Structures are given as C-alpha cells and as structure tokens.
Amino acid sequence: MTDGTVITIACDESGSEGENLMSAAHPVFVHASVNVSREEAFDIVDRLRAASGSRASELKSKAVLQPSNRYALLTELHRLGIQGNIAIVDKAFYVTAKMVDLLLEEDAHAKGLPSMAFVGLGRELASSLHAEAPAAVGHERWSTVLTEFNKLIRSYARANSMPPTVHPFFDALDRATENCSNEALQGVLATLADVRHHAYGHEGPSLDTFKEMDPMLPTLAAVARTWRWRIGDVPFEFVCDNYPALDERMREWIVLAASVDLPIPGSPWRPAQLRAIRMADSRFDARIQVADILAGVGREISRLAFENEFDDALQVAAHELLDVNVMSSDGSPLDTLVRRRPHKYIDQWNDSA
C-alpha cells in the first residue's frame, strides 16, 4: 500500500476517447482508483478470475461484469469498502461547462469582474444549460452547438491542413438562441453570443500540447482532493496505466493543480499532498487491473442511472466508492446516483475535522 511514507493509489479509466467527447461512443468518462497493496490486488484478481473462468493474461472489467459473475463482483466491492474511488464525468456536461468557462469566465476576467467560480455562477449556468437547453432549443440544435464547440477547442484538429474556425460554432449558437422557447435560457444564450469573440483565440493551428477538452486532466486533480478525504492529509502518489495525454508536462500540471487552494469561499476541497504521477503497464500491476474493474463498474451503474434505475444491487454495492464530486448537472441521473445515499467516508472526514 505504501512506498516509504507515500501511499500509492493505482488508477485506470473507462470510456476514455480523449478530446472526442460529443462524437464519443460512451456518454460518460469514468476514472477509478484503488488504495490496496499488490498482495491484496492479486487476491482480488485471482478470486474474480476463478469466478469468471477468464483465461486472459490481464483480467478486464468486461469479463467480470457478465451477469453470471455478479455475486463474486458484489462480494469484492463490499470487501473494498472505502478503499476505492469512482469518479464519473458526463461528457456533454463537461463540454457545456467548458463553453461557459471559455466565454463567460474569460469575459469576466477581461472586464476585471469577480471569477464566476468564486461566486458559484459558472456551475449554476452550466447546470441550467445542460438540463434545459435540449428541450428549449431542440436536442439536435443543442447537440450541434456542443459538437461545434468541441471541434473548435479540440487540440488535435489544429494540425490538419484545414484548421477549425469559429464560424460553425457561431452559426450553431445563433440558431439555438433564435429557436429557444425558454425566455430565461434565451437570455443566457444571448449573453454567450455577445461574448463569443473570446473564442477567436482558439481557432486555427496551435503548437500548445495542452489538451483542453480531455477530461482526464482536471479529473485527476479533483480525484486527488477526494483521496485526501478518504485517507487523510498524508502524502500519496498516483500510478496510472499508460495514457498518451499524461506526458511529463501534464503530470506536473496535475500535481500543481491538486496542491493549490481553490478560490471558492467555504470550499471543502482543500489542497492534497499528491507527490507524483507515475506510469505503469497494467499487465504487470494487479492494482491497475482492479482499478480497471472499478471503472467498468462505474460505467455500468451510470448506464443504469440513465435508464432511471438507482437501486440495482451493483449501484448499492458501489455507492461508498463513488466520488461525491460528480461532473454532471444538478438533479441529473448521475447526480441522483451519487447523492441518493449518504457517504460514510464524508461523514468520517467531517467527524475527524
């Protein structure tokens, strides 16, 4: 579990398609992590391998999630208790939040106004847009707004011979604003249209390797803060399966982001003592394989939530593993899934504070 005085947290993800969010095959990105020793991880993998009959050299979540293996999986989830973490990101909400941040937050900064994050307005606007815009402007129109914004910000496209421009995004935003049936929401869209000039700085080719739209980067920084709740204010490191975007620069950025105080009054998300992020091959690290299984669990219980199922045995067994910092709109199926029951690890942290 530890290397010297530093706790090792093993990580893996599911539903990752880089910055390709609005054309993704899966609606959620799930990041899972575990605080178990190598020996504990080997035992978990061995028990699940025996139950599933898998002969693959690396045990994957797909095999464990088969209905015939449900009892064995539930048993292992109960054994884990609070030694794991499952963070869930609604990809469409993430794009919406990025759009609000890019346009309105940058405009507030340019005018010398308080940060929307500081006053809590950014999340409120993103949540309202995500929850209400599809019905108010039409699902297809709203999807086009998010898709064109995703294309504009997506860094890989800038290396193409035809780099992205702002015009498809502007046109989609105009159509959504003109066809909005919700007066209050139409005002929000009109405000976005008024400050859309901030998007010009993101069109065309760029040499910047920072992948703005990849949810892995901010998710890891947020998960580090959750692990502070789970294990206390102690030093720890992440060991992750190989992930292209996690180059040395990005790993340093995440460590720094996790270590700074959030400028939000009353925020419980205090700095975490994340010391480093290391990469490893999951084939040779059972801890990462356990994290992969948890990531698969996260995707499955999210699928059930989108079908308005919140009390499935898998959801109940995984509840203590859920990260309360879910990236979704207020009142959405994912928000309901996470907040349906209290979390003991939060209560324990509050009691010890």
N, C-alpha and C positions, 0 to 999 in steps of 0.2 A: 504494500500500500504506500510505503514511503521510501524515498531515497535520501538518506540522511534525515534532515529536518523538513524536507519538502515533500508534500503529498502529491502523488501522481494521479491525475484524472485522465482516463482514456476516453477518446471521443470518436464518433463516426456520425454520418448523416444519411438521410433518405430523401428522395425527391429532389436532389440537387441537379439543377440544369444550368448552373452558372447564372449569367445575367438574362437568360432566356426565360422570362417569367410569364409574360402574357401569352406566349405560344407554347407553354410547358405542357407536358403530358400529365403532370400531377399538380393539383391546386395548392398543395402545401409543401413547405420545406421543413424538415424535421431534423433537429440536431440533438443527439443523445450523448450522454456521458456517464461514466461509472467510476465510483471510488471503491475498487476492490483490488486485492492483491493478485499477483499472477496465479498463485495456487487456487484462490477462490474462483478466478475466472476459468481456469482449466476444469475445475469441478463442475461449474455451471454448464460449460460447453459439453463436457463428457455426458452429463445427465441428459441434456437436451438432444445430443446426438444419439444416445441409446434409445430415447423415447421416439425420435423421429425416424430412426433407421437410416439416417443420412450417411453416405459413404464419401461425400465430398471432402477434399482436404481442408476446406475452410467452411465452417458452418455459417449459413446465411439466414437472415430473417424469413425469407420466403419459405424455406423448409419448415421452420418452427411454427409459422403462422397457419399451417394447414389445420383444418378442424380436428383431425384425428390426434393432434398434438396439443390441443387446448389445455387439458388438465396439467400436463407437465409444464407448459409455459406459465400458467396461472400460479403454480406452485413456486416456480423460480421468482416470479415477480413479488410474491408475498415474502419470500426469503430476502430479497434485496432491500425491502423496506424503504429507507430514505437514502440508500447508497447509490442511487442513480438520479439522473435528471433528464427530462424530455422537454425540449423547447420547441414550440410549434409556431410557424410563420405562415400566415395566409398571404400567398404571393400577390394577389390582386390588391389587398390592403397595403402591402408593403410598397407597391408601385404608387398607390394613391398618396400614401404618406410622403414618399419621396417627391412627388409632384408638388404637394403643399409646401414641403421644406424648401425645394428649389426655388419656387416662385415667390411665395409669400414671406418665407423666412429671410430670403436674400433681400426682398424689398424692404422689410422692416429694418434689416441691418443697414441698408443703403440710406435710409431716412433717419438713422440714429434712434429708432424706436426700440423698446424692450423686446427681447427674444420671445417668440411665441412659445417656445418650450418652457421659458421661465414662468410665464403666466398660465401655461397649460392649454393654450388655444390651439396649438398645432395638432395635437392628438384629437381634440374635440372636432375640429374641422374635417380632418381625415376620416374620423369615425362616421360623421354625418354623411359625407360624400359616399363612402363605401356602402353604407346601409341604405341610403335613399336615392342616390343618383341612378342606379339601374332602372328602377321603376319610374322615376321622374322624367328621364330623358330617353328611355328605351335601352334595353340591355345591349343591343348591337351598337348603338351610338356611344354608350359609355365604354364598352369594351374597346371600341376604336380609339377613343381618347387615350386610354391607358396603354394600348398597344403602340400607338404612335409615339407617346412619350417614352415608353420602354425602348423603342428603336432609336430614338434621338440620344438617349443617355447611354445606351449600351456601348461600352468602350470598344469591343472587337470590331464593330462596323466601321470605325473610323479609319481602319487600314485599307478599306475597299477602294476601288477606283472611283466609286460613286458614294462619297461620304454622306451621311444623313444631313438633312436640312430641317429647319424648324417648321416649314410650311405645312406638311401633312398634319403635324400636331396642332398647329394654329387652326387649320380648317376644321379638324375634328372638334376642337374646343368650341369654336364658333357655332357649329351645328348643334352641339349639345346645349349650349346656352340658349340658342334661339328656340329649341324644342322642349325646354324644361317646363313641366307642369306644376312644379313646386316653387312658389314665389320666393320663399326664403332661400332655397337652394339655388335658384336662378341668380340671386344676388351674390352668392359665394362664387358661382361660376363666372359671373361678370367681373368680379374682383380678380379672379385668376386671369381672365382675359386682359384686364387692364395692366397687369404686371408681367405679362408673358414675355416682355422684352428681355427679361433675365435669362431666358432660355437660349438667346443667341450665343452666349459664351460656351455652349455645349455642342454646337453644330460643327461639322467639318472634321478633318483629321486631327488627331491629338497624339502626342507622344507620352501622355500620362498613363501609367500602367495601373492606376488605382481603379478597381472595378466597382464603380459607384452602385450598380444595381445588383451586385452579388450579395444575397442576404447572409452568407457565411460570416462576413467580416463583422458587422455590427452584432450579429447573434452571438458570436464567441465572446465579444466584450461584455455583452449583457449576461451571458451564462456564467462568466467569471464572478459577477456580482451575486448571482444566485447561489453559487457554491460557497460564498462567504456565509450565507445564511445556513447552509447545510453543514459545514464543517467548522465554522467559527472563523475568527480573524487570524488565520495562520497562513504561512507561505504554501503555495502549491504551483504545479505546472500542468499544462495540457500535453498529452501525447496523442497525435491525430493520425489517422490513415492518410496516405498521400493525397493531396488535394492541390491542383495546379495553381489556384489563386493564392495559396498560402506560401508565397515566397518569403525570403528573409525580411524584406521591407514591410510586407503586410503583417507578419508575425510581430515585428517590433511595434507597429502601429496599434495592434490589438492589445498588447501588453500595456502600452502607454494609455490607451483609451480606458482600460479597466482600472487604472491606477489613479485617475483623476476624480475629483469630487464633481457630482452633477450639479449644475447651477439651477436647481429646482427647489424652491422653499419646501422644507418638510419632507424631502425625498428620503425613503429608506434605503435607496441604492447607493450605499457608501462605497468608497474605493476598495478594491480587492487586491490581495497580495499575490497576484499572478506573476510568477517569476520568469516563465519562459513557455514557449510552444515548440515542441519537438515533433518531427515526423517519423512514422514507423510503418512497416509493412504489416497489414492486418493478418496476413497468412501466418506470421510468426509471433503474433501477440494476441492471446486469447482475450485479453481485456478489451481490445478494439472489437473483436468479434461479438462480445457481449453488448457493447455499445451499438453495434450494427443491429442486433436483435431488438434492442430497445427503440432504435429509430424506426424499425419496421412496425413495431407495436404502435408508436406514435402516429404513423401514417394510417394504420388500420383504425384506430379509435377516432381519428379525425374523419375518416370516411364515414364511420357510423354516425358521428355528430352531424355531418352534412345531410344525413338521412333522418335527422331528428331522433336519433337513438342516443341516450345518455346514460343508461343504466345496464348496459351489457356487462357481463362478468369481466371481460377484458378491460373495459373502461374503469370499473370499480377497483380492480387489482392494480392498475397502473396509476391510480389517482395520486398517491403520495409521490410518485416520480415526476409528476407534471410541474413544469416551471410556471410559476404564477405570472411571470412577465410574458404572457402570450401576445404575439404580434397579430392582433385582429381587432375588428371594430367592437365597440361596446354592445353587448346584447346579441352578438353573432353566435352561431352554433359553436365555434371554437371557444369563445369567451364563456359561454354557458358550460361547456365541457369542463373547463379549468376551474370555474368558480362554483360548480354545483355542490361541492362538499368542502369542508374546511381542510386545511393542510397542517398536519401535525408539525412539520418542520418549521413552519412560520410561527406557530404557537410556541414551540420550544425556543426559538430565537428571541421572541418577544419576552418570554419569561426570564431568559438569561441576560437580557439587555439592562 
